[in-house]
Amino acid sequence: MRFSSILFLLLMTLSLDMHTFEEGFVYNDDIKIAYRDYGPKDGEPILLVQGLGGQLINWPDHLLEFLISNNFRPIVFDNRDTGLSSRYKTELFEEKNRSKTINSTYIKYFLRLPINPPYDLDDMANDSIIILDKLNIDKAHLLGMSMGGMIAQIIAANHPDRFNTFTLIASSTSAPSPFNGPTRDVRRLLMKRSNNPNSTMDERIDRSKKIFALIGLEGYDLDTQEFYDKSVESIKRAGPDDTGFSRQIMAILGSKNRIKKVKTIKVDTLIIHGQDDPLIKVKNAHKAHRLISNSELIIINEMRHLIEPPVFDQFKDQLLMHLQSS
């Protein structure tokens, strides 16, 4: 066999190995959390915390492969109310009341009135730590994106001895408001997702494509088989009940102010944010940088809210240096 053929087979084998994983569940009282543990087992563990409505399968392959190829061990999971993790069933989210409930939640938030979500970001942070306990991991790296970054801030503050580094991507230290939150177009699409629980498969895929087009890299091609297949997989894992997205919005808006908590984060922190992020404005990254004393800030000019390959290429070297610094 020619050397080039052997090399090709070797690369194919390595690629397949990078996509092998073990799956399981952990329980926070009666809440079931689905997780996936990628290899290598002797790699440095890194816990990745997903954003609003995101599932463990929604982490980009290029990010996971980058971590694995550099001897890190990604551990991903479905936040409560998404994917294969536990869902809440509440009368508030019957179809006839759903839109009214979400709209009233926003009104309460803007008027600074009490909000009583079924759970908050602190509860979601506790879910995350239980996964590390289940896997007998005493120390890991931590990466959170968007809402996952909000959750990860709580994790890093509450468990300072459990993490070697913290990476915060496209996130905020405050709940979204008219001054630091989504643009009107993005907010309208997010609300449309929240208020249409009985949409067809194609309608849900089309809505996802519109959201990704607004918050992702400008001009990035979403009319691909890969995007379609990943969307179908996400919808099938989630099932017909998409109400968890709305309750996670309530969790964000109804959680306690965490500014004082964020100030206590001492672990080496890398903050990455897009200059033109339409979902969480870039001023949030500068604020996080001021609050976290041991932090470095990277602003990516072409980045919006997602980390497509062209965006990831612009900060992956800094990310690797950050992870290896410990």
SULQUINOR-V797889 format. One record per residue. N is the residue number from 1. RES is the residue in one letter. PSI is psi in radians with two decimals (* if undefined). OMEGA is omega in radians with two decimals (999 if undefined). Layout:
BEGIN
{{N & RES & PSI & OMEGA} {N & RES & PSI & OMEGA}}
END
This chain:
BEGIN
{{1 & M & 2.37 & -3.12} {2 & R & 2.66 & -3.11} {3 & F & -0.70 & -3.11} {4 & S & -0.62 & 3.12} {5 & S & -0.73 & 3.11} {6 & I & -0.75 & 3.14} {7 & L & -0.71 & 3.13} {8 & F & -0.81 & 3.13} {9 & L & -0.65 & 3.12} {10 & L & -0.78 & 3.13} {11 & L & -0.65 & 3.10} {12 & M & -0.72 & 3.13} {13 & T & -0.75 & 3.12} {14 & L & -0.70 & 3.14} {15 & S & -0.73 & 3.11} {16 & L & -0.70 & 3.14} {17 & D & -0.63 & -3.11} {18 & M & -0.32 & 3.14} {19 & H & 0.13 & 3.04} {20 & T & 2.63 & -3.07} {21 & F & 2.90 & 3.00} {22 & E & 2.48 & 3.14} {23 & E & 2.72 & 3.10} {24 & G & -3.01 & 3.13} {25 & F & 2.57 & 2.94} {26 & V & 2.84 & -3.09} {27 & Y & 2.21 & 2.99} {28 & N & 1.62 & -2.92} {29 & D & -2.02 & -3.10} {30 & D & 0.17 & 3.13} {31 & I & 2.12 & -3.14} {32 & K & 2.27 & 3.13} {33 & I & 2.14 & 3.11} {34 & A & 2.34 & 3.13} {35 & Y & 2.85 & 3.08} {36 & R & 2.26 & -3.08} {37 & D & 1.88 & 3.10} {38 & Y & 2.73 & 3.06} {39 & G & -3.08 & -0.05} {40 & P & 2.63 & -3.10} {41 & K & -0.49 & 3.12} {42 & D & 0.10 & 3.09} {43 & G & 2.90 & 3.11} {44 & E & 2.13 & -3.10} {45 & P & 2.46 & 3.02} {46 & I & 2.12 & -3.13} {47 & L & 2.15 & -3.12} {48 & L & 2.22 & -3.05} {49 & V & 2.09 & -3.03} {50 & Q & 2.87 & -3.12} {51 & G & -2.92 & -3.04} {52 & L & 2.07 & 3.10} {53 & G & -0.02 & -3.09} {54 & G & 2.58 & 3.09} {55 & Q & 2.93 & -3.13} {56 & L & -0.46 & 3.14} {57 & I & -0.14 & -3.08} {58 & N & -0.05 & 3.02} {59 & W & 2.32 & -3.08} {60 & P & 2.40 & 3.12} {61 & D & -0.66 & -3.09} {62 & H & -0.52 & 3.07} {63 & L & -0.82 & -3.14} {64 & L & -0.78 & -3.12} {65 & E & -0.66 & 3.09} {66 & F & -0.81 & -3.14} {67 & L & -0.82 & -3.10} {68 & I & -0.73 & -3.12} {69 & S & -0.32 & 3.10} {70 & N & 0.42 & 3.02} {71 & N & 0.63 & 2.96} {72 & F & 2.77 & -3.04} {73 & R & 1.57 & -3.10} {74 & P & 2.35 & 3.05} {75 & I & 2.06 & -3.06} {76 & V & 2.82 & -3.09} {77 & F & 2.82 & 3.01} {78 & D & 2.09 & 3.00} {79 & N & 2.70 & 3.05} {80 & R & 2.50 & -3.14} {81 & D & 0.25 & 3.03} {82 & T & 2.79 & 3.02} {83 & G & -2.26 & -3.09} {84 & L & 0.04 & 3.10} {85 & S & 2.95 & -3.07} {86 & S & 2.51 & 3.05} {87 & R & 2.60 & 3.06} {88 & Y & 2.44 & 3.06} {89 & K & 1.94 & -3.12} {90 & T & 2.55 & 3.12} {91 & E & -0.43 & 3.14} {92 & L & -0.47 & -3.02} {93 & F & 0.44 & 2.89} {94 & E & 2.64 & -3.02} {95 & E & -0.72 & -3.06} {96 & K & -0.37 & -3.10} {97 & N & -0.11 & -2.92} {98 & R & -0.89 & -3.13} {99 & S & -0.75 & 3.14} {100 & K & -0.71 & -3.11} {101 & T & -0.80 & -3.13} {102 & I & -0.77 & 3.14} {103 & N & -0.72 & 3.14} {104 & S & -0.53 & 3.10} {105 & T & -0.79 & 3.10} {106 & Y & -0.73 & 3.13} {107 & I & -0.77 & 3.11} {108 & K & -0.71 & -3.12} {109 & Y & -0.82 & -3.09} {110 & F & -0.48 & 3.10} {111 & L & 0.05 & 3.14} {112 & R & 0.61 & 3.07} {113 & L & 2.72 & -3.11} {114 & P & 2.43 & 3.05} {115 & I & 2.34 & -3.11} {116 & N & 1.38 & 3.14} {117 & P & 2.78 & 3.10} {118 & P & -0.45 & 3.09} {119 & Y & 2.92 & 3.12} {120 & D & -3.08 & -3.09} {121 & L & -0.50 & 3.08} {122 & D & -0.70 & 3.08} {123 & D & -0.71 & -3.14} {124 & M & -0.58 & 3.07} {125 & A & -0.68 & 3.11} {126 & N & -0.64 & 3.08} {127 & D & -0.73 & -3.04} {128 & S & -0.79 & -3.09} {129 & I & -0.60 & -3.14} {130 & I & -0.54 & 3.10} {131 & I & -0.80 & 3.12} {132 & L & -0.68 & 3.11} {133 & D & -0.74 & -3.14} {134 & K & -0.66 & -3.09} {135 & L & 0.12 & 3.13} {136 & N & 0.71 & 3.12} {137 & I & 1.98 & -3.13} {138 & D & -0.57 & -3.06} {139 & K & 2.44 & -3.09} {140 & A & 3.09 & 2.92} {141 & H & 2.80 & -3.08} {142 & L & 2.27 & 3.10} {143 & L & 2.20 & 3.11} {144 & G & 2.51 & -3.09} {145 & M & 2.32 & 3.09} {146 & S & -2.19 & 3.07} {147 & M & -0.59 & 3.09} {148 & G & -0.53 & 3.05} {149 & G & -0.63 & 3.07} {150 & M & -0.78 & 3.09} {151 & I & -0.75 & -3.10} {152 & A & -0.54 & 3.07} {153 & Q & -0.74 & 3.12} {154 & I & -0.73 & 3.12} {155 & I & -0.85 & -3.09} {156 & A & -0.64 & -3.13} {157 & A & -0.70 & -3.08} {158 & N & -0.39 & -3.05} {159 & H & 1.12 & -3.03} {160 & P & -0.40 & -3.10} {161 & D & 0.00 & -3.06} {162 & R & -0.11 & -2.99} {163 & F & 2.43 & 3.10} {164 & N & -0.71 & 3.11} {165 & T & 2.84 & 3.09} {166 & F & 2.27 & 3.07} {167 & T & 2.19 & -3.08} {168 & L & 2.02 & -3.06} {169 & I & 2.22 & 3.00} {170 & A & 0.90 & -3.04} {171 & S & -3.02 & -3.05} {172 & S & 2.64 & 3.06} {173 & T & -0.04 & 3.14} {174 & S & 2.78 & 3.03} {175 & A & 2.65 & -3.10} {176 & P & 2.56 & 3.11} {177 & S & 3.06 & 3.09} {178 & P & -0.30 & -3.06} {179 & F & -0.44 & -3.09} {180 & N & 0.07 & -3.04} {181 & G & -2.75 & -3.02} {182 & P & 2.64 & 2.98} {183 & T & 2.90 & -3.09} {184 & R & -0.70 & -3.13} {185 & D & -0.75 & 3.13} {186 & V & -0.76 & -3.13} {187 & R & -0.68 & 3.14} {188 & R & -0.74 & 3.14} {189 & L & -0.68 & 3.11} {190 & L & -0.72 & 3.11} {191 & M & -0.62 & 3.11} {192 & K & -0.68 & 3.08} {193 & R & -0.73 & -3.09} {194 & S & -0.51 & -2.96} {195 & N & 0.17 & -3.12} {196 & N & 1.28 & -3.07} {197 & P & -0.31 & -3.04} {198 & N & 0.47 & 3.13} {199 & S & 2.67 & 3.07} {200 & T & 2.95 & 3.11} {201 & M & -0.86 & -3.10} {202 & D & -0.64 & 3.11} {203 & E & -0.71 & 3.13} {204 & R & -0.67 & 3.10} {205 & I & -0.75 & 3.13} {206 & D & -0.68 & 3.12} {207 & R & -0.72 & 3.09} {208 & S & -0.73 & -3.13} {209 & K & -0.70 & 3.13} {210 & K & -0.70 & 3.12} {211 & I & -0.81 & -3.14} {212 & F & -0.64 & 3.13} {213 & A & -0.58 & -3.14} {214 & L & -0.64 & -3.04} {215 & I & -0.16 & -3.10} {216 & G & -3.07 & -3.11} {217 & L & 2.25 & -3.08} {218 & E & 2.25 & 3.10} {219 & G & 0.06 & -3.11} {220 & Y & 2.36 & -3.04} {221 & D & 2.03 & 3.10} {222 & L & -0.07 & 3.11} {223 & D & 1.08 & -3.11} {224 & T & 2.76 & 3.09} {225 & Q & -0.60 & -3.14} {226 & E & -0.80 & 3.13} {227 & F & -0.74 & -3.14} {228 & Y & -0.84 & -3.11} {229 & D & -0.73 & 3.13} {230 & K & -0.66 & 3.11} {231 & S & -0.75 & 3.12} {232 & V & -0.77 & 3.13} {233 & E & -0.74 & 3.13} {234 & S & -0.77 & -3.12} {235 & I & -0.71 & 3.13} {236 & K & -0.69 & 3.11} {237 & R & -0.63 & -3.10} {238 & A & -0.49 & -3.07} {239 & G & -3.03 & -3.08} {240 & P & -0.33 & -3.08} {241 & D & 1.86 & -3.14} {242 & D & 0.33 & -3.05} {243 & T & -0.29 & 3.12} {244 & G & -0.56 & 3.09} {245 & F & -0.77 & -3.13} {246 & S & -0.70 & -3.14} {247 & R & -0.55 & 3.06} {248 & Q & -0.60 & 3.02} {249 & I & -0.75 & 3.10} {250 & M & -0.68 & 3.14} {251 & A & -0.72 & 3.12} {252 & I & -0.86 & -3.06} {253 & L & -0.48 & -3.06} {254 & G & 0.03 & -3.11} {255 & S & 2.76 & 3.13} {256 & K & 2.65 & 3.03} {257 & N & 2.26 & -3.04} {258 & R & 0.28 & -3.11} {259 & I & -0.86 & -3.14} {260 & K & -0.66 & 3.14} {261 & K & -0.74 & -3.13} {262 & V & -0.63 & 3.14} {263 & K & -0.38 & -3.11} {264 & T & -0.11 & -3.11} {265 & I & 2.14 & -3.11} {266 & K & -0.26 & -3.11} {267 & V & 2.59 & 3.09} {268 & D & 2.16 & -3.03} {269 & T & 2.32 & 3.04} {270 & L & 2.15 & -3.13} {271 & I & 2.17 & -3.11} {272 & I & 2.30 & -3.09} {273 & H & 2.60 & 3.09} {274 & G & 2.39 & 3.14} {275 & Q & -0.62 & -3.05} {276 & D & 0.58 & -3.14} {277 & D & 2.04 & -3.12} {278 & P & -0.13 & -3.11} {279 & L & -0.79 & 3.09} {280 & I & 1.89 & -3.00} {281 & K & 2.65 & -3.03} {282 & V & -0.40 & 3.11} {283 & K & -0.45 & 3.12} {284 & N & -0.61 & 3.12} {285 & A & -0.73 & 3.11} {286 & H & -0.66 & 3.11} {287 & K & -0.76 & 3.11} {288 & A & -0.70 & 3.13} {289 & H & -0.66 & 3.10} {290 & R & -0.63 & -3.07} {291 & L & -0.61 & -3.09} {292 & I & 1.90 & -2.98} {293 & S & -0.69 & -3.07} {294 & N & 1.06 & -3.04} {295 & S & 2.70 & 3.04} {296 & E & 2.45 & -3.07} {297 & L & 2.27 & 3.06} {298 & I & 2.12 & 3.07} {299 & I & 2.19 & -3.11} {300 & I & 2.06 & -3.03} {301 & N & -0.76 & -3.06} {302 & E & -0.14 & -3.06} {303 & M & 2.47 & 2.96} {304 & R & -1.80 & -3.09} {305 & H & -0.17 & -3.06} {306 & L & 2.99 & -3.10} {307 & I & 1.12 & 3.05} {308 & E & 2.81 & -3.11} {309 & P & -0.80 & 3.13} {310 & P & -0.53 & 3.10} {311 & V & -0.80 & -3.12} {312 & F & -0.64 & 3.13} {313 & D & -0.41 & -3.07} {314 & Q & -0.26 & 3.13} {315 & F & 0.06 & -3.07} {316 & K & -0.58 & 3.12} {317 & D & -0.73 & 3.09} {318 & Q & -0.64 & 3.10} {319 & L & -0.77 & -3.13} {320 & L & -0.75 & 3.11} {321 & M & -0.70 & 3.13} {322 & H & -0.81 & -3.11} {323 & L & -0.59 & -3.12} {324 & Q & -0.17 & -3.08} {325 & S & -0.42 & -3.10} {326 & S & * & 999}}
END
